[in-house]
Amino acid sequence: MSRQTAIDMVCMGLRHEYRVLIEQQVRVSCSPGLDKPEAVRFEGQTRVDKIGMRKVFLKAGFLKEAHYRMSWPADDGTRLASVA
């Protein structure tokens, strides 16, 4: 399981107070790379229907740059859109 998938799963169904903790964790996870001059960007990706995780990314300072159609495999075999 990728780190992004783990964070996304944690955010599902959590109340607002816990989302704030996840937002802080996202920021802390990215902070070591911010000190490196060769790191020009960080990218996060989540399913389009995961509104809570999308809000976490926005509050952590991420910008929506892309909307990928049919890029996230679902459990039932279909593919869902994702946001990066």
N, C-alpha and C positions, 0 to 999 in steps of 0.2 A: 504494500500500500504506500502510495506517495505521501509526502508531507502535506501537499495541498489537499489530497483526498481526506486525510486525517483531520485537518483543520475544518474542512467542509462538513464532515460528519459530526464533529463536535458542535458546530454552530446550529445544526438542524434541531429545531424544537427548543432551543435554549431561550430563556428569558433575557431581557435587555441587559441586566446586570452581568450576566455571563458573557454576552457578546462584547461588552467593554473589556473584559479580561482577555478575550481572544484577540481583540483589536490591539491591545498592548503586546500580546505575544507575537503578532504579525510584525509589529514595529521592531521589537527586540530581535526577532529572527533576521530581519533585514539590516539592522544597524551595523554588524561587523563588516559587511560588504561596502557600506557607505564610506568607509575610511580608505578604500582602495581606489586609486585614480583610474585603474583599468575597468572598474565597474561603472558602466554608464547607465544601466537600467536594471530594474527588477520587474518581474512579471508574475502575476497571479492569475489563475483561471478557475472559474466555477461554472456550474450549470446555470442557465438563464433563469430557471424557476427557483433558485436558492437566494431569495431576496435578502435574507439575514446576512449571508456571507457577502453578498454584493455591497451591502451597507457597511460591513466591517472593512472591506477593501477601501471604500471611499473615505471612511473616517480615518483610516490609517495612511491616507495620502496617495493612494493609487488612483489613476485616471482610467476611465473606460476608453480603450483604444480599438477594440475589435469586437465583433459579434460573429462567431463562427457557426454556420448552419450545420446541423447534423454531425457534430464533432464529438459529442460525449455519449459513449455507449451506456444504455440503460439496462437494468436487470432483465427486462422482458425482451431484450433483443433489438429494440428500436434504438434510434439515435436521437439525442436532444441537442438543442443549440447550447452554446457556451459563450461566456463573456470573458474577455481578457483585458 
